[in-house]
Amino acid sequence: MRYIIIGAGAVGGAVGGRLAESGHEVVLVARGAHGAALSADGLRFRVPEGELSYRLPVVDGPAALGELRADDVLLLAVKTQDSEAALGAWGPAPVAGGGTAAERLPVVCAQNGVESQRLALRRFRRVYGVCVWLPSTFVEPGVVSAAGSPLTGVLHLGRFPHGTDETARLVAADLAKSRFEAPVVPDVTRWQYAKLLGNLGNAIEAVSGPLDSAARLAFYRRVRAEGAAVLDAAGLAHASEEEEQAARGEKIRQVPLDGVPRGGGSSWQSLSRGTGTIESDFLNGEIVLLARLYGVPAPLNELLQRLANGFARERRAAGSLPLAELVRLGDEAVASAQES
């Protein structure tokens, strides 16, 4: 199978780099300065064993490839806010032998949250979800890093909305040969909702700094507990923290990498790069949506969604809101919700 990595940033670049390393055919999809750097100098991939370099085909859309192959796998790794545009571009792409990508090819959503695969299912017949545990960073145009060792990541994989099939097993086997553990599970959303609860801290990190103190972790626990209560109210099953830890164990240990500054997760990286967008609508905002649908409160997640969006829109510095101010705002939001 040929893997077309739609969004060759931190996660997409890491998966594409490891697949290329193990001998799989990979095409990277990227635009702007990153696409230009990948085309000119190849993918520079910083990992615990050093910096690797891969000269891979780079395109900015499906037209550059002509007819897609019947054995192509579309791996979607853009931020969720960019999914609709990507799916709209790749869905109508013609496939050799007739039909379109949306009709014939699998699309594998390797992203945070749960919304992209729902968007994909509106267009594509064959949709797969991935629960992504992969510490990776977009360092600069043309350069991504993945700090995990001995495994680069753990990627639970399954058909969406549920089930497994031969394609899922084939993709998982290729990932397993590429320094990933890729369990094929019939209930991938159960793992993704558990990961979503962890990702609720992304906005805290983005606006107020890393979760590296007891005070920040205490605030995160409040936000997570609120999110778990909302999922329970919605009747959405999620793996426990103990199950998550058992699945990861000591398989992924983050190693400091030369030339890769210590930063934060995906939302922090979006602010640091000044992209003007952030994924909080699909992380904290997913909890807010469910809370409104099921009539339960989610004031802390609503606050974080609003703050993160404001930081992105105004291009404020990542981590610049003092924690004491964030906690004060959170207490006020909870009190207001209790009064209403």
Summary of the structure (lengths in Angstrom):
residues: 340
radius of gyration: 19.5
end to end distance: 55.1
largest distance: 62.2
contacts: 1198
relative contact order: 0.12
helix: 48%
strand: 20%
